[in-house]
Amino acid sequence: MNSFAYTRVTEVAEAIEAISSDPSARFIAGGTNLLDLMKERVEQPGQLVDITHLPLAEIEVTAHGGLRLGALATNTEVAYHTLVERRYPLLSKAILAGASAQLRNMASVGGNLLQRTRCMYFYDWAARCNKRAPGTGCSAIEGVNRAHAILGTSEHCIATHPSDMCVALAALDALVLVTGPRGERSIPFGDFHRLPGNTPEIDTALGREELILAVELPSDGFAAHHAYVKLRERASYAFALVSVAVALRLEEGSIAEARIALGGVAHKPWRDRQVEALLRERPAIQESYRNAAESMLHDARGFGHNDFKIELAKRAIVRALAQAAGAEVSR
């Protein structure tokens, strides 16, 4: 790990000033991802700006009847919050499906959004990685890519976004509230994370000098009909091979509204609003679910070791839709 300076701030304006005055500075909160990156020399900040004493940990109802999750609220606090469990159970279940209790006690809302890929080539300095060192190539494309992306890939990167929480937030149409030298702005959750394209080293739409203040949930949490399905190599403490967050609104046996977000398959939580639109006014039956799954994976592409994820994702979508609708899944 490289040497670095350490600064603790207690006001948001102070945090923005600190990060803006030093191009090598990085914010640190729980540190559950950044410290690992520093130990492996993937990230080498010259200064850490500790934001844990900023007043950004509140979880409160908004004026529009939604819920505002402060950026420094821990994953544990969010998952077990009474209003989250009652009104946004999809989010609670997704958080509890990820990591360990110890990590959830430290990890923050803002930090969860900013997790970097867990691709082994990203962490391996002997490997080629355009995300870590732009222009060097991607060892994963021809390498061991069992855990890698099948949607939204580019010739420069096939890494996946690792978060469970973000998959649920994508399905719920959350809003990310940020601030920086030019003031506050909001970013729709679907626009917050980026696909790799020609610049896989850029993970999000957040500016380097910007700070996440909160995540805002809309008033409708789809508490009546939701499901989070996570498929992984082992039963716990593992990143998803495929995960699916589903939120449904049903009317007399038909699907009035559908939200489907996938994790473990792309560089960002993956949604296809055209597929969601196809489900509207369709009966809540297996045929509808299978058609949606086929459509959602129509453009999927495997890279050898991860070819199986295409069929796995289809089956996971069918299972999640059936669970959300309250039905048994036929095998």
C-alpha positions, -999 to 999 in steps of 0.1 A, spaced: 0 0 0 13 35 -9 18 63 16 -11 88 18 -23 118 37 -54 116 58 -80 144 63 -113 142 83 -141 165 74 -172 174 92 -191 196 66 -201 188 30 -185 220 17 -153 211 34 -153 177 18 -159 192 -17 -131 217 -11 -107 189 0 -114 167 -30 -113 195 -54 -79 208 -43 -61 175 -47 -65 154 -79 -51 124 -61 -76 125 -32 -104 100 -27 -133 100 -3 -134 71 22 -164 60 43 -166 23 53 -137 14 31 -149 -21 23 -139 -18 -14 -114 11 -15 -90 -4 11 -89 -37 -8 -81 -17 -40 -53 2 -22 -38 -30 -8 -36 -44 -44 -23 -11 -57 -52 -8 -81 -61 25 -64 -32 47 -51 -47 79 -37 -23 105 -23 -49 116 2 -79 100 19 -108 124 28 -127 107 57 -164 117 53 -178 94 81 -185 125 103 -207 142 77 -244 145 85 -255 121 58 -267 90 76 -304 98 80 -331 76 66 -363 97 63 -396 101 44 -395 126 16 -421 153 9 -434 132 -20 -439 101 2 -408 83 -9 -377 75 13 -344 92 14 -314 70 22 -284 91 34 -252 82 17 -235 72 50 -264 50 62 -249 15 65 -262 -14 45 -273 -30 78 -292 1 89 -310 2 55 -319 -35 53 -334 -36 88 -350 -2 88 -387 -5 96 -399 15 66 -376 -3 42 -387 -37 54 -424 -27 52 -424 -5 20 -393 -16 1 -388 -53 10 -371 -59 -24 -343 -36 -13 -340 -52 21 -338 -87 6 -312 -77 -20 -289 -62 6 -292 -92 29 -283 -114 0 -249 -97 -3 -217 -99 16 -214 -108 53 -230 -92 83 -196 -77 92 -193 -60 58 -229 -48 59 -222 -31 92 -194 -11 76 -205 -6 40 -224 26 32 -251 34 7 -229 57 -13 -200 32 -12 -222 4 -24 -230 24 -56 -193 31 -62 -181 -5 -59 -156 -14 -86 -156 -47 -104 -144 -79 -87 -128 -92 -120 -96 -111 -111 -78 -96 -140 -86 -61 -127 -68 -70 -95 -39 -88 -111 -10 -65 -122 4 -93 -144 -28 -93 -165 -40 -69 -192 -69 -47 -181 -83 -17 -198 -102 -7 -167 -70 -6 -145 -46 5 -173 -65 19 -203 -51 7 -237 -35 -25 -224 -62 -49 -235 -86 -73 -217 -72 -107 -205 -107 -118 -195 -120 -120 -231 -97 -149 -239 -91 -160 -203 -111 -175 -175 -144 -156 -178 -170 -177 -159 -181 -148 -138 -181 -122 -166 -206 -102 -185 -229 -115 -213 -248 -82 -220 -236 -47 -228 -200 -58 -233 -174 -41 -255 -141 -53 -271 -124 -34 -242 -141 -49 -212 -164 -77 -201 -164 -71 -163 -195 -70 -142 -208 -47 -115 -208 -67 -82 -236 -50 -61 -268 -67 -50 -282 -35 -36 -279 -17 -69 -299 -43 -87 -329 -36 -65 -324 2 -67 -324 -1 -105 -357 -20 -104 -372 6 -80 -362 35 -103 -342 52 -75 -326 87 -78 -291 95 -68 -286 129 -53 -251 144 -55 -232 176 -50 -200 192 -62 -183 225 -70 -212 234 -93 -239 226 -68 -264 198 -64 -279 176 -91 -299 144 -93 -291 113 -115 -317 87 -125 -304 54 -112 -304 39 -147 -280 66 -158 -257 64 -129 -236 34 -139 -220 31 -173 -214 4 -199 -177 0 -208 -177 11 -244 -144 26 -252 -138 39 -217 -142 10 -193 -121 28 -167 -151 52 -161 -176 34 -140 -202 60 -132 -217 94 -142 -204 108 -109 -178 136 -114 -144 131 -96 -151 162 -74 -187 152 -66 -200 135 -35 -231 113 -32 -255 128 -7 -284 103 -7 -304 78 -27 -341 87 -30 -367 60 -35 -401 67 -51 -433 62 -31 -442 29 -47 -420 1 -33 -439 -28 -49 -442 -44 -15 -471 -67 -26 -454 -84 -55 -416 -85 -56 -387 -110 -57 -350 -111 -55 -333 -142 -69 -295 -146 -65 -276 -175 -81 -240 -180 -70 -212 -205 -67 -219 -211 -30 -247 -204 -6 -234 -173 10 -207 -146 9 -204 -149 -29 -210 -125 -58 -239 -133 -81 -234 -153 -113 -269 -140 -121 -293 -121 -99 -328 -108 -107 -348 -81 -90 -385 -81 -100 -413 -57 -90 -448 -62 -103 -482 -46 -101 -510 -70 -108 -546 -64 -117 -571 -92 -119 -544 -118 -129 -527 -96 -155 -495 -76 -152 -502 -39 -151 -466 -29 -146 -433 -49 -145 -398 -40 -135 -369 -65 -141 -333 -57 -133 -304 -82 -137 -271 -84 -118 -240 -103 -125 -245 -101 -163 -233 -66 -172 -210 -37 -163 -241 -21 -146 -275 -33 -133 -293 -43 -165 -328 -33 -174 -346 -35 -207 -377 -13 -206 -389 -26 -240 -392 -61 -224 -410 -47 -194 -434 -30 -218 -441 -63 -235 -453 -77 -202 -479 -51 -196 -515 -64 -199 -501 -100 -203 -515 -127 -180 -493 -136 -150 -484 -171 -163 -453 -191 -172 -456 -184 -210 -454 -146 -203 -424 -151 -181 -406 -173 -206 -412 -149 -235 -399 -120 -214 -368 -140 -204 -361 -149 -241 -365 -113 -251 -343 -99 -224 -314 -123 -233 -318 -120 -270 -286 -100 -275 -266 -119 -249 -232 -132 -258 -210 -156 -239 -172 -157 -241 -167 -194 -235 -165 -202 -198 -196 -180 -192 -219 -193 -220 -240 -211 -194 -250 -178 -179 -274 -170 -208 -296 -200 -200 -291 -195 -163 -303 -159 -166 -334 -169 -185 -344 -195 -159 -337 -170 -131 -360 -144 -147 -388 -169 -150 -384 -180 -114 -382 -144 -101 -414 -133 -121 -432 -164 -108 -422 -157 -72 -432 -121 -74 -466 -130 -87 -469 -156 -59 -468 -187 -81 -449 -219 -81 -422 -224 -107 -426 -255 -129 -393 -273 -137 
